[in-house]
Amino acid sequence: MRRLRWQIEVWITLSLARICLLAGRRRGALVYGRVLGGLAYALGMRVRKRTLANLRIAFPDRSEEELRRIARE
């Protein structure tokens, strides 16, 4: 199951990269990059949890909202 998910993620990533290259526009590439980043953030629950845990350790004085914003970037 993990292998299938990985293959789907790779296919989506490569497809979006091809579209960006074919579009040849900076704005289009930024839009697709944001979409891809948003999908990765939404689908990567385990990685997101680990990222937030690491950010909490690194920045204990920051708010939860700020840590989530950093993680999304």
PyMOL commands that set and color helices and strands:
alter all, ss='L'
color gray80, all
select helices_A, chain A and resi 2-23+26-43+45-58+64-72
alter helices_A, ss='H'
color red, helices_A
deselect
rebuild
show_as cartoon
